[in-house]
């Protein structure tokens, strides 16, 4: 029951412009506030990916365009074994598209809802894998700001990958983020001080708090603090200071120590970087090279005989969606013909904003970038020769990439 579209002859592998026609749409697997997700196959290479598509009109009406463009800017510069890596982006009249790694193991929220029991060893490995991802993001000056089970996807072998950078922030050296962003039950205490009028700012430590909340929830099936997205900020601050999380006696001393260090209200005492985490007793025997190379087998392996997601996503796409993806080509052709006859598509202000999206959208092709790296004379040099070239290049007075603060 897929969303298959008629397959044309494969498009040339060396075509610089990747677009909707380069992919076979297979089936819908998810949706979020920013768009929907489906499984696709690239026609020339036969590789499978996940494709997120976001309706331009909806993004403009909800003022979400800035976050979409920021996510594109951030993700095109990232690549790590424990991230959901970004491969292509393109657009058409209706939608913006992002094509990323396909991870068929489902997200951790789905597995919690399926009442999966995660052992200490499994959660420890997740913490290690996500800590390596956070260490990498810190080196790129990125705060994720939305770490939670919903945004952690498993591959078919059970390894954890962090996704969803649409509210991430890039912070310059020695500066802090100040804007409020996140999912309340996973947000660190210092974020709520902004609600209260004091605004000291925050940094990478907020992601480590969220990692602690997530690890606790995976182990126990519930979060350490009871709050909802609707709970007022002043009540949440009171909860942090009045409620002390309980740690079941069955948990190991080392695991309880790790969680207490991650869930420390005092930012100065919280474990907030990879080096600090690696010093803890629970991590003393971890072979970090084996973690990074995915040589440590996870204790939980997702069911490979089924798709680990809610099957209603596809039913909605097929039956309820007014503009289904598999009918896009006919719809756009019809619209083009209609607009050609009357020449008045949208009201003026809305049309201008849509044109701005068209202009500012970032087109990306990692496949092309990798080919360029392979073909580059720089790729033939030794490491020391490459470093010399890069050092020489630093004297060319080229402005570094602009940063977006939180």
Secondary structure as GFF3:
##gff-version 3
##sequence-region A 1 406
A	DSSP	three_ten_helix	20	22	.	.	.	ID=ss1
A	DSSP	beta_strand	23	31	.	.	.	ID=ss2
A	DSSP	beta_strand	36	42	.	.	.	ID=ss3
A	DSSP	beta_strand	48	55	.	.	.	ID=ss4
A	DSSP	alpha_helix	56	61	.	.	.	ID=ss5
A	DSSP	alpha_helix	65	75	.	.	.	ID=ss6
A	DSSP	beta_strand	86	91	.	.	.	ID=ss7
A	DSSP	beta_strand	95	101	.	.	.	ID=ss8
A	DSSP	alpha_helix	108	113	.	.	.	ID=ss9
A	DSSP	alpha_helix	120	139	.	.	.	ID=ss10
A	DSSP	beta_strand	142	143	.	.	.	ID=ss11
A	DSSP	three_ten_helix	149	151	.	.	.	ID=ss12
A	DSSP	beta_strand	152	154	.	.	.	ID=ss13
A	DSSP	beta_strand	160	162	.	.	.	ID=ss14
A	DSSP	beta_strand	169	170	.	.	.	ID=ss15
A	DSSP	three_ten_helix	184	186	.	.	.	ID=ss16
A	DSSP	alpha_helix	189	192	.	.	.	ID=ss17
A	DSSP	alpha_helix	205	220	.	.	.	ID=ss18
A	DSSP	alpha_helix	233	242	.	.	.	ID=ss19
A	DSSP	alpha_helix	253	262	.	.	.	ID=ss20
A	DSSP	three_ten_helix	267	269	.	.	.	ID=ss21
A	DSSP	alpha_helix	274	278	.	.	.	ID=ss22
A	DSSP	three_ten_helix	281	283	.	.	.	ID=ss23
A	DSSP	alpha_helix	288	292	.	.	.	ID=ss24
A	DSSP	alpha_helix	312	315	.	.	.	ID=ss25
A	DSSP	pi_helix	316	320	.	.	.	ID=ss26
A	DSSP	three_ten_helix	325	327	.	.	.	ID=ss27
A	DSSP	alpha_helix	328	342	.	.	.	ID=ss28
A	DSSP	alpha_helix	348	360	.	.	.	ID=ss29
A	DSSP	beta_strand	364	365	.	.	.	ID=ss30
A	DSSP	alpha_helix	366	375	.	.	.	ID=ss31
A	DSSP	three_ten_helix	377	380	.	.	.	ID=ss32
A	DSSP	alpha_helix	383	393	.	.	.	ID=ss33
###
